[in-house]
Amino acid sequence: MKTFKNICIVAITFLAFVSCKNDNQPEVKTVEVASKDVSKTLDPNATYAKVEFGIEGMTCAMGCAKTIEKKMAKMDGVKSAKVDFDKRLAMVEYDEAKVTPNSLEEAVAKVGEVYKVKDMKVVDDFDGEAKMSMEDCIKACCANKSEAEKKDCAEDCKKACKTKAKTAK
């Protein structure tokens, strides 16, 4: 009996030593994600809306946030879905004829009972998106003009872009 007890103690100690790794470096895994070709499935004449909402209950970026993001992205009529784990924020652009804010909320709830949608709001632009640089704004403003017109409109575009940047803050 004493020998059996000693073998059990050695086995438990060995298992504890092997299974409890205290690595400071996270394990890195590369995961390929098959994205759907939205250009083939979306109606170009549809009216698209953007919503932002918080998601409570997420504990990890890969298991929680990515799973919720994939679930919403696969919905018919969803143009784009992004879940930012750090901000606990979801940003979804969808066809208003096929998707409703309630159906998005239901999709999140179906992923897991612990996930709760809060503060859903319709937005013109996502807060989480990178803002357009001044140079890109000016290029977009003068894009469909001739070279002579571009020179004339450059100052006006610069003023308009500065005003746009101030109101976005």
N, C-alpha and C positions, 0 to 999 in steps of 0.2 A: 504494500500500500504506500509506503514511504517513497519507493522508487517511482510509482505512478504519479504521486504528488510532485516530485521533483521534475519529472518529464513535463507535466502540465505547466509548471512555473516557467521552465525554460522555453516551452512553446509559446506561452503567452508573452513572455518578455521578448522573444524573437519577433513575434507578430507585431507587437507594439513598436519595436524598433524599426521594422521594415515599413510599416504602414504609416507612421507619423513622420512625414518629411516636412521639414520647416524651410522650404526653399523661398528665397526672396524673389527669385525670378519666376514669373508666371509661365505656365506651359503655353506655347504658341501653337495653334492649329490653324491650318489653312482650309477654309471651307469654300467650295464653289457653290454659288447660288445661281440657279437658272432663273433669269428674269424673263417675264413675259413681254412680248413685243406689243406694246400698247398702241402703236400706230396702226396695227391691223385690227384691233378689237374695239377701238374707240370711235364714236361717231363725231366727225369733224363739225357737224352742225349743232351739236349738243351745247347746252348751257352748263358750264362747269362752275362749281362753287368750291371755296376753300374753307376748311374749318381747322381750328386748333383746339386741343383739349388736353387737360392733364390726365394722367393715369396713375392711380394709387395702387400699391400692392406689388410693384415690380421690385425684385431683389437682385437681378443681374442683367447685364447687357445682352448676352447671347441667348440665354434660355427664355427670358421674359420679353424684353424689348423686341428682339428680332422675330420671335414667334408671333407676337401681336402684329408687328409690321407686315410679315408675310401673309397672315390671315386677312388683313384688310386689303393688301395689294392684290390678292387673288379674287376679291369680290368683283363681280361683273359691274362695270361702270366706274370703277376707281381708276383714275389716271395716275395718281402717285400717292404713296403712303410712306411716311418716315416717322419713326419713333426715336426720340432722343432720350436715352436712358438717364444721362446726367441731369437734364432739365425736367425729366418726368413729363415730357411733352410729346404729343402726337400731332402731326401735320398731314392732312389728307385733302387731296383735290379729287373731286368726284362729279359725275354726271347727275344733275339734279333729278332727271327723269327716272334714273335707275336706283339711286342710292339716297337714303335720307340720314340725317344725323342719328335718328333712333336705330337704324340698321347698323350704323357704325358702332354705336354703343352696345348693341346686341352681339356684334362680332367680337368685341373685346371681352364681353362677359362669357362668351362661349369658349374662349381660350382657357379661362380659369375663373373660378368663383372669387378668387382673391383680388382680381383686377376690377377697379371701379373708375368710371369716367367722371371727371369733374370739370366744371367751368368750360363747357363747350361753347365756342363762339365762332360765328362766320367772320372771315377776315378777307381783306383785299390782297394782302401780301403776308407771307409767313414771317413772324418775328425771328424765327430760327434760321431763315435764309440769309445768305451773305448779300449785303447791299451792293449795288452796282457802283463801280469806281467812277470818278469824275470823267476820266478819259473815255470809258465805255459809254457813259451817258451822252457825251458830246458826239461820239461816233454814231450812236443810235439816233440822235436828234437830227443830224445832218446826212443820214444814210442815203436817202433817195434824191439827193440834189446834185447838180453839176458842180464842177470844181469852182467856178466863179460864185455860185450860190453858197457853197460850203464856206468860202472865205467870208462872205457877207453874214452868214448865219452863225458863225462860230462864237462870236461874242454873246449873241442872244441865247444860244444854247448853253454857254457857260453860266450865264446868269440864271437860266431856268434850272439847270442841274444843281447849282448851289442852293436855290430856293427849295428844290425837291429834297435835297440832302438834309436841310435844316428841319423841314416838316416831318421827315421820317424819324428824327430823333426823339 
